[in-house]
Amino acid sequence: MGRTKKVGITGRYGVRYGRSIKQRALEVERESKKPHTCPRCLKAGKLGRVTAGVWECSKCGLKFAGKAYKPM
């Protein structure tokens, strides 16, 4: 391991799929995993993705439908 400097977490795909597709996947994963703010309690970093399109706040318990990789 340790050979993922350019592609980051998408290094798990190894030599498969090509560079441009891995870069696109990297952008999507970074966006979905970064901390998001809850629309109800406005607490930063407490909103997490449950499944594709379903988001939940760990502080106030709000569960809502949003976009697949971004809450809104």
N, C-alpha and C positions, 0 to 999 in steps of 0.2 A: 504494500500500500504506500501511501505517501506521494503518489504521482498524480495528484489531482489539483495542482496549482492553477492550471488554466480553466478547467471545467468544474472545479469545486465538487459539490455533492454528486453531480452526475457522472463522476468518475467511476461509479459503481457499474456503469454500462460498458466499461472497458473500451475495446476497439469497435464496438458495434454502433450502428445508426448514423455515424458521421458527425462532424464537428458542429455544423449549423443547427441541426436538430437538437443536439445536446445543449447548445447555448440557449436555444429557445426554451427548453425544459428547465434550465437553470434559472432563467428570469422568472418563470412561473412559480417555481418552488421557493425562490427567495421572497417573492411577493406574498405567497400564502403563509409562510412561516414567520414573517416579521411581526412584531407586536402591533395589534390594532386596538383602537379605542372603542369602548362599548357605547352605543348610541343612547342608552337609558341612563346609566350612572356616570358616564364620561370618564371612567377609570381607564387609564392607558395601560396596555399590555395584558389585560385580563380576558380579552376576547380570543377564543380558540376555535379552530375548525373541527367539527365533529365528523361530518362526512361532506361529500361534494355538495356545496350549496347550503349547508346547515352550519350555523355558527352559534356558540354559546358563551356567555359571560360567566366566569368562575366566581365573580363577586356577587352579582345580583341575581344570577340564575336565568337571565333572559335568554331565550332560545328563539332564533328567527332564521328565515330563509334569506339568503343573499346570493351573490354570484358564486361560482364554483371555487375560485381561487382568491377572491377578495370579498370582504363583507358587503360592500356597497359600491 
